Amino acid sequence: MALVRKGSRRIVVDGTVYRWRLRGRPTYFQGLAWSPCSFAVEHADTPGMTLVITTDQPHTSNWIGREAEPVLPSGVAAAVRLALREGWTPTAPGSAFHLDHSAGFTPSN
């Protein structure tokens, strides 16, 4: 499944161009800080397998005012490098490749 172009950002990691996107509005569970923030990455020229990264932070636009660290391009690049080492092939067809970094996330009550 390809990323929506609107709102996606371009990033170059080790000479390869990718697009990444963070959902602007949180889902219901992210809004209440019951589930962590996630973002998606795909190859810019030949989208194939989408990378989905789950962070250990609440969404920055959560509704309860819980503090959160923003997703930075440096974090996106680090996640792409890790996913590539773990077997993500961005130009190959297939279902999403999930990278779970949610250890340490504490949901709100």
C-alpha positions as a LaTeX table, in Angstrom:
\begin{tabular}{lrrr}
\hline
Residue & $x$ (\AA) & $y$ (\AA) & $z$ (\AA) \\
\hline
Met1 & 0.00 & 0.00 & 0.00 \\
Ala2 & 1.53 & 3.30 & $-1.08$ \\
Leu3 & 1.76 & 6.34 & 1.16 \\
Val4 & $-0.45$ & 9.31 & 0.51 \\
Arg5 & 1.77 & 11.91 & $-1.18$ \\
Lys6 & 0.10 & 14.84 & 0.56 \\
Gly7 & 1.87 & 15.46 & 3.85 \\
Ser8 & 4.75 & 13.08 & 3.12 \\
Arg9 & 8.32 & 14.26 & 3.50 \\
Arg10 & 11.39 & 13.41 & 1.48 \\
Ile11 & 14.47 & 11.98 & 3.18 \\
Val12 & 17.74 & 10.67 & 1.75 \\
Val13 & 19.32 & 7.80 & 3.68 \\
Asp14 & 22.71 & 6.56 & 2.52 \\
Gly15 & 22.09 & 7.90 & $-1.00$ \\
Thr16 & 18.60 & 6.43 & $-1.42$ \\
Val17 & 15.52 & 8.66 & $-1.50$ \\
Tyr18 & 12.53 & 7.70 & 0.66 \\
Arg19 & 9.27 & 9.36 & 1.59 \\
Trp20 & 7.95 & 9.24 & 5.13 \\
Arg21 & 4.74 & 10.34 & 6.73 \\
Leu22 & 3.48 & 10.88 & 10.22 \\
Arg23 & $-0.27$ & 11.00 & 10.63 \\
Gly24 & $-1.12$ & 14.64 & 11.38 \\
Arg25 & $-4.17$ & 13.89 & 13.48 \\
Pro26 & $-3.90$ & 11.10 & 16.01 \\
Thr27 & $-6.13$ & 8.05 & 15.93 \\
Tyr28 & $-8.63$ & 7.78 & 18.79 \\
Phe29 & $-6.28$ & 5.57 & 20.82 \\
Gln30 & $-3.28$ & 7.83 & 20.07 \\
Gly31 & $-5.33$ & 10.91 & 20.99 \\
Leu32 & $-5.98$ & 9.49 & 24.43 \\
Ala33 & $-2.33$ & 8.32 & 24.64 \\
Trp34 & $-3.47$ & 4.71 & 24.97 \\
Ser35 & $-1.26$ & 3.66 & 22.05 \\
Pro36 & 2.06 & 5.06 & 20.82 \\
Cys37 & 2.78 & 7.19 & 17.78 \\
Ser38 & 3.73 & 5.49 & 14.53 \\
Phe39 & 4.95 & 6.60 & 11.12 \\
Ala40 & 5.47 & 5.04 & 7.69 \\
Val41 & 8.33 & 5.06 & 5.17 \\
Glu42 & 8.52 & 3.93 & 1.55 \\
His43 & 10.99 & 4.08 & $-1.34$ \\
Ala44 & 10.36 & 7.34 & $-3.24$ \\
Asp45 & 10.82 & 6.08 & $-6.80$ \\
Thr46 & 9.69 & 2.45 & $-6.61$ \\
Pro47 & 7.23 & 2.07 & $-3.72$ \\
Gly48 & 6.86 & $-1.53$ & $-2.68$ \\
Met49 & 6.90 & $-2.82$ & 0.87 \\
Thr50 & 5.96 & $-0.02$ & 3.30 \\
Leu51 & 7.90 & 0.26 & 6.56 \\
Val52 & 5.73 & 1.00 & 9.62 \\
Ile53 & 7.56 & 2.10 & 12.76 \\
Thr54 & 5.86 & 2.17 & 16.15 \\
Thr55 & 7.64 & 4.55 & 18.53 \\
Asp56 & 7.79 & 4.59 & 22.31 \\
Gln57 & 6.25 & 8.09 & 22.44 \\
Pro58 & 2.67 & 9.35 & 22.51 \\
His59 & 1.48 & 11.27 & 19.45 \\
Thr60 & 2.56 & 14.92 & 19.73 \\
Ser61 & $-1.05$ & 16.03 & 19.11 \\
Asn62 & $-2.58$ & 13.85 & 21.82 \\
Trp63 & $-5.70$ & 15.31 & 23.41 \\
Ile64 & $-4.70$ & 15.02 & 27.04 \\
Gly65 & $-1.58$ & 17.17 & 26.89 \\
Arg66 & 0.89 & 14.38 & 27.53 \\
Glu67 & 4.44 & 15.41 & 26.65 \\
Ala68 & 5.93 & 13.73 & 23.60 \\
Glu69 & 9.15 & 13.91 & 21.63 \\
Pro70 & 8.60 & 14.79 & 17.96 \\
Val71 & 9.58 & 12.38 & 15.20 \\
Leu72 & 12.75 & 13.86 & 13.70 \\
Pro73 & 14.39 & 13.07 & 10.36 \\
Ser74 & 17.39 & 11.66 & 12.25 \\
Gly75 & 15.07 & 9.15 & 13.94 \\
Val76 & 13.48 & 8.25 & 10.61 \\
Ala77 & 16.92 & 7.67 & 9.06 \\
Ala78 & 17.98 & 5.49 & 11.99 \\
Ala79 & 14.79 & 3.43 & 11.70 \\
Val80 & 15.32 & 2.96 & 7.94 \\
Arg81 & 18.90 & 1.74 & 8.50 \\
Leu82 & 17.77 & $-0.68$ & 11.21 \\
Ala83 & 14.91 & $-2.00$ & 9.07 \\
Leu84 & 17.25 & $-2.57$ & 6.14 \\
Arg85 & 19.59 & $-4.56$ & 8.41 \\
Glu86 & 16.61 & $-6.60$ & 9.62 \\
Gly87 & 15.50 & $-7.53$ & 6.12 \\
Trp88 & 13.20 & $-4.78$ & 4.85 \\
Thr89 & 13.34 & $-4.63$ & 1.05 \\
Pro90 & 11.62 & $-1.34$ & 0.18 \\
Thr91 & 11.20 & $-1.97$ & $-3.56$ \\
Ala92 & 9.87 & $-5.53$ & $-3.23$ \\
Pro93 & 6.11 & $-6.06$ & $-3.31$ \\
Gly94 & 4.49 & $-7.32$ & $-0.17$ \\
Ser95 & 2.70 & $-6.42$ & 3.00 \\
Ala96 & 4.03 & $-3.84$ & 5.43 \\
Phe97 & 7.26 & $-4.45$ & 7.33 \\
His98 & 6.74 & $-3.58$ & 11.00 \\
Leu99 & 9.44 & $-2.26$ & 13.31 \\
Asp100 & 8.23 & $-2.10$ & 16.91 \\
His101 & 10.07 & 0.34 & 19.18 \\
Ser102 & 7.20 & 0.68 & 21.64 \\
Ala103 & 8.98 & $-0.99$ & 24.57 \\
Gly104 & 8.83 & 1.47 & 27.44 \\
Phe105 & 5.62 & 3.17 & 26.29 \\
Thr106 & 3.19 & 3.62 & 29.16 \\
Pro107 & $-0.42$ & 4.16 & 28.14 \\
Ser108 & $-2.42$ & 6.85 & 29.93 \\
Asn109 & $-5.15$ & 5.80 & 32.31 \\
\hline
\end{tabular}
